[in-house]
């Protein structure tokens, strides 16, 4: 299993969740505070998921670079 590919799919999923939450936030701006609060919390969660997946990609690239340096 390739961690970079897995992280890529995780980033795509987090981006879709963030977009959906942003649409809900805009739609609820006219009134319901509970929906706005939930949408904001969902956006924060999606942001954290995206950041975690970016760290996975960085770590995998560093590991691959180290392996290539060892083999060189």
C-alpha positions as CSV (number, residue, x, y, z in Angstrom):
1,X,0.0,0.0,0.0
2,X,1.5,3.3,-1.0
3,X,1.2,5.9,1.8
4,X,1.3,8.8,-0.6
5,X,-1.6,7.5,-2.7
6,X,-3.6,6.8,0.5
7,X,-2.8,10.3,1.8
8,X,-3.9,11.8,-1.5
9,X,-7.3,10.1,-1.2
10,X,-7.5,11.3,2.4
11,X,-6.8,14.9,1.2
12,X,-9.4,14.7,-1.5
13,X,-12.0,13.4,1.1
14,X,-11.1,16.1,3.6
15,X,-11.4,18.8,0.9
16,X,-14.9,17.5,-0.1
17,X,-15.9,17.5,3.6
18,X,-14.6,21.1,4.0
19,X,-16.5,22.2,0.9
20,X,-19.7,20.6,2.0
21,X,-19.4,22.2,5.4
22,X,-18.7,25.6,3.9
23,X,-21.8,25.3,1.7
24,X,-23.9,24.5,4.8
25,X,-22.4,27.5,6.6
26,X,-23.3,29.8,3.8
27,X,-26.8,28.3,3.6
28,X,-27.3,28.7,7.4
29,X,-26.0,32.3,7.5
30,X,-29.6,33.5,7.3
31,X,-30.6,32.2,10.6
32,X,-30.0,28.9,12.4
33,X,-27.0,29.3,14.7
34,X,-26.8,25.6,15.5
35,X,-26.2,24.7,11.8
36,X,-23.6,27.4,11.5
37,X,-21.8,26.1,14.6
38,X,-21.8,22.6,13.4
39,X,-20.6,23.6,9.9
40,X,-17.8,25.5,11.5
41,X,-16.8,22.6,13.6
42,X,-16.9,20.3,10.5
43,X,-14.7,22.7,8.6
44,X,-12.1,22.7,11.5
45,X,-12.2,18.9,11.6
46,X,-11.7,18.7,7.8
47,X,-8.8,21.1,8.0
48,X,-7.1,19.0,10.7
49,X,-7.6,15.9,8.5
50,X,-6.1,17.6,5.5
51,X,-3.1,18.7,7.6
52,X,-2.6,15.2,8.9
53,X,-2.6,13.8,5.4
54,X,-0.1,16.4,4.3
55,X,2.2,15.3,7.1
56,X,1.9,11.7,5.9
57,X,3.0,12.7,2.4
58,X,6.0,14.7,3.8
59,X,7.1,11.9,6.0
60,X,6.8,9.3,3.2
61,X,8.8,11.6,0.9
62,X,11.5,12.0,3.6
63,X,11.7,8.3,4.2
64,X,12.0,7.6,0.4
65,X,14.7,10.2,0.2
66,X,16.6,8.6,3.1
67,X,16.3,5.2,1.4
68,X,17.6,6.5,-1.8
69,X,20.5,8.2,0.0
70,X,21.4,4.9,1.7
71,X,21.3,3.0,-1.6
72,X,23.4,5.6,-3.5
